[in-house]
Amino acid sequence: MPRHTFGDAMPPHLQSAAIRYALETVNYLQEILQYSAPVLADHGWARMCMYRTADAMDTIGFLVDEIALHLARRGVGREGIRRVLGVERECLRTARPAREVGLRFVAEEIHVMPGWIVDEMCDALAFVLLRLPVMLRSAVSSRDALWAGRCLRPMVDSMDRLARLANLFAAVHVDMYDESMLARYQQLFQQRSRAGMPDTVRRGFRSSSNWGDLLVGAESYEVRVFTLLAMLDEQCEGRWWEDGEGRMRPAMRNAAVGTLNAVACVMGGDDDSPRYRLTDVEWTYAEAVSGVLWDRLGRDFPDPSDHGRPLLDVLRAAFQSTSRSAR
C-alpha cells in the first residue's frame, strides 16, 4: 500500500477510538483472568470467560473497522484493505469447536479451570496485552506515515489469538452444552469477519467521531492502565515475545499477567484478598509492580490540585520515555 494513503499521523477521532477501545480491552482481559480463579468457579468460569473473550475480540474489531473505514475514505481499494487486515489468515470463533483429542469432560470434572487451560489462557492474554502498547505508541505519534499498518497488524493478530482461545473454551465443553448454548456463550451472533470491513451498515452505535475528549485524574483507572502498559512496554523492550514454536516466553507471559494483576492490586483495598488464580510468588510480583506504578504516577502527576487532563495527553505522557523501535 502506498505510503501516502496512511497520512502523516493518526487523525484525532481515531486516536480517541484507539484509547477507548484499548481501555475496554484491558478491562475484559482482567475479567477473563479473574474468572479463572477457583474461588469464582461457582460463577461459571466457562460462560464468563467465553463472554469476555468475545467482548475483547469484538472491541478490538471495532477499532480495526474504524481504521479500515478511514483507509477506504482515503481511497484505498477493498483488496488493499483485505491485505492489510490479513483476511486470508483470519481465525473466527464462529468455527465449530473441535473436540480435544482423547478428552471428554462432564461438569463435575471441569468445575474449576484445569491448569493446562490456565496456561493457554495466560499465553493468550499476554499475547494481546503486549501488543496494545505497540498500537498505542503509533496512535499518539505526531508523524508516522505508516501508522495504519503498525496499528492494524498487532490488532488483527490479537483478534485471531482471542478467537483460538474462545474455540478452546468451547471445545472442552462440547459434551456439557448443546450447540445453541455454546453459540450464545461465544456471542456468535455478533461475530463479524474482517473480510466485510469496513462495515458501514453496523457502525452507528459505536461511532468514535462524537466521543470528544475525557478529563481524567491521577487516581483514575485510565491513568493506571496506560502507565502500566508503558511500564510493561519498557520492561519487554528489545526481547522476542514468543519462542520459535510460537509459545509465549515465560518471562514475557509473567510480565504481562503480572501487569493485569497489578491493576487489581492498586484498585483494591489493603485488606482485599487476591481475586485471581495466583501463586504466592505471582501475587508478590503483582504487588511489586503496583508499587512501581505508584512511584511513577507520583512523578507524572506531582500536583494533587490538578483535577484532570485530557486522556490523549495522559497517553502521550505515559509513552513519552518509551522506545519506538519496531517489533
N, C-alpha and C positions, 0 to 999 in steps of 0.2 A: 504494500500500500504506500503511495507517495507520502513523503513527509508533510507536505502542505495540507493534507486532509485532516491532520490532527489538530492544527492550530498551535499557537505558541505556548499555551497553558490551558489547564482545565478551566472551563467557564464557571462563574460563581454558582449557578444553580446546580451544577454537577458536584462542585465542592461541597455544597450543603447536603446533597444526596449521599455522597461518599461518607461524610461524617455521621449522619444519622443512621445509615444502614450499617456502618461498622459498629456503632454502639449497640444497635439491636442484635447484631450477630454475636457479639461478645456476651450479651445477656443470655441468649439462647444456649451458647456453648457452656456457660456456667450452669444452666439448669440441667443440661444433659449430664454433666459431671455430677451434679447434686443428686440426681435420681439413680445414680449407680450405687449409692450408699446403702448398705444393708439395713440401716435404721429406717429407710424410707421404702423398704420393699413392699409394705402393705399398701402403698400408694400406687402400685402398679408400674414398676420401672419400665417394662416393655412399652406400655401405652404412652407414658410420658416421654420416654426417650425417642420414640418414633415421632410423636407430635413435634418435639422441639428440634429434632434433626431436620424434619421437613420445613419447619419455620425458618431455621438458619439457612437452609439451601434456597428457599424462596426469597428470603430477604436479600441475599447476595444476587439472586436472579433479577430482582427489581433494579439494582444498581447496574448490572450488566445490560439490562434492557434500556435503561436511561442513556447509557453511553452509546449503545447501538443506534438509538434514535438520533442522537447528536451526530453520529457519523453519517447516517442516512441524510440528514438535513444538510450536511456539508458536501454532499454529492458522492459519497462512497456507494458503490453498487452493492446489490444483495450478495453476489459471490464474494466480493471483498469482505463484507461483514461476516459472512459464514466462515471465511478462513480465519479471521482474527478471533472469532468466537470458538474456534475448534470444534465445529459441528460434527465433523467426521469421526471424532473420538468421544463424542458425548456419552455419558452414562446417566441413565434416568432411573429414578426409584419406581417408575411405573413398570419396570421389568418384573416379570413374575419371579418371586424369590425361589432360588434353588434349595432343595433340602441339603443340609450339611451332611456330607458323606459319613455314613456309619453312626449318625447321631439322631436319636428320636427322644423328644422330651415331653413330659407331662408337667402340669402346673406345679406340682409339689417338688419336682426335681429342679426347676429353674425359677423358684420363688425369689431367689436373690441372684443378681447378675453374676454369672460364672467368671472366674479370673481371666480366662483366655479372651472372653468378650471385653472385659475391662481393658485388657492390653490393646485390643483393636480399637476400642473407643478412644483411649488416650492418644494413640497414634493419630487418629483422625482429627481429634480436637487440636492437637499440636500442629498438624499439617495446616489447618485453616488459620489458627491464631498466628503462626509465624509469617503468614502471607499478608495479613492485614496491614502491618506496618509498611510493607513494600508498596501496597496500593495507596496508603495514606500519604506517604512521602511524596509520591508523584502527584497526588491531589493538591498539595499545598505548595508545589514548586512554582516559582514565579515565571520560569521559562523552561519548557520541556516539550519540544515539538513531537516527541514520541510518547506522550503521557498516556494516550489511549491504550496502546499495546502494553505498556508497563503496568497499567491498572487491570486490564482485562485478562491477561494470561494467568496471574495468580488467582483471580476470582473465578474463572471458569474451571481451573484445576480444583479449586476448593469445592465448587458445586459438585463435581464428579466424585470427589472423595467423600462428601457427605451422602451422596446417592448410594455409594457402596456400603457405607455404614448403615444406612436405612435398610438396604436389602439384607444385610447380615442380621439386624434385629428381627426382620420379618422371617428370614429363613429358619431361625431356630424356634419359631413359634407356629410353623405351618401345621403342627399336629394339635395345637391348642385353640387356634382361632380359625374361623372359616374365612374364605377369600374376601367376602364383603367387609368383615371386621378388620382384617389386615389393611384393606384399601382405605378404610376410614382412619385407622391409626396413622397410616403413612400420608394421609391427606392427598391421595392420588387425584382427587377431583380438581385440585388447584395446581397440579404439576404442569409446567409449561416447558416445551422443548426450545432450546436455543435456535433451532432451525427456523422457528417462526418469529424470531426477534429481528427488528423491533416490532412489538405487538401494540399497535396503536389503538386497537379495539378495547383492550383491557387495562388502560393506563390511568383513567381519570382519578380513581380514589387514592393514588399514591404519587400524584404529580409533585415533584420537588420544587417546581418553579414558584410555588406560592408559600413555601416554608418560611422564607426570610431567615433571620439570624436569631440566635438564642444567647442570652447573657447567662453565664454560669459563674459560680463562686468556687473558692479553693476547696470547700468541703464537698463539692458535688460529685456524684457518681461519674459524670462525664470526664471531669479533670483527672480523677483517679485512674480511670480506664486508659485514657490516652497517655498519661505519664507512665503507667505500667507497660503499655505497648512500646513506648520509646525505650524504656529500660530493657525490655526483652530484646528489642532490635539491636541495641548496643552490645548486649551480652553475647549474642549469636553472630556478631559481625565477623565476616571472613571465614565462616565454617559451613561445611555442607550440612544440610538438614537431614538427608537420608543417606543410607549406605548404598552399595552397588546393587542390592536387590530391591531397592525402593522402600525399605523399612526405615522408620524414624530412628535416628541415633538416640540412644538412651539419654545422653546429656541434653540434647535438644528437646526431647519429649518432656523430661523432668523440668526444664526451664519454663516451657510453655504451660504445662499443667500447674506448676508452682505459681505462675503468674495469675491464672484463674483463681487458684486457692487464695492468693494474697488479696485479691479484691474482696473475697468473702471475709478475710481477716479484718481489713480496715473498715468494712461496712458493718460488722457485727460489734457487739459489746464485749467488754473484757471478760465477762463471765460466760459468754456463749461457747458451747461445745462445738467441735468440728461437725459440719453438716455433710461433709464429703467422705468418700471412702479413702481415708488416708492412713498410712502407717505413721508411727511416731516421728520417723525421720522426715517424711514428706511434710508433716504439719510443722515441724521445726523449720524446714526450708521455707515454707509459705510465710511463717511469721517473720523470718529474717528478711524476705523480700518486702513484706509490708513495712518493716522498719525503715528500709532504704527508701521506700516510697514516701513515707512521712518526711524524711530529710529533704528529699528532692522537692516535694510540694512546698516546704518552707522556703526554699530558695526561689522557686518560681512565683510564689505568692507571698512576698515578705510583709506586705502591708495588710493587716486584717481589716482595715477600714475600706479596702477595695471591695465593693459589693458585687462586682462581676465584670466579666469581659466577654466579648463575642467568642463564640465557640470556635470559629476559624482561627482566631488569634491564639486560643488555648492550644489548638492542634499544632500551629506553627511553633509556638514556644516549646512544646513537648519534643518536637523533632529538630529543633534548631542545632543541636550538637551531634546529630546522628550522621553517619556517612551516607553518601548517595551511590555507593558502588552497587553495580547490578548483581543480582543473584542468579 
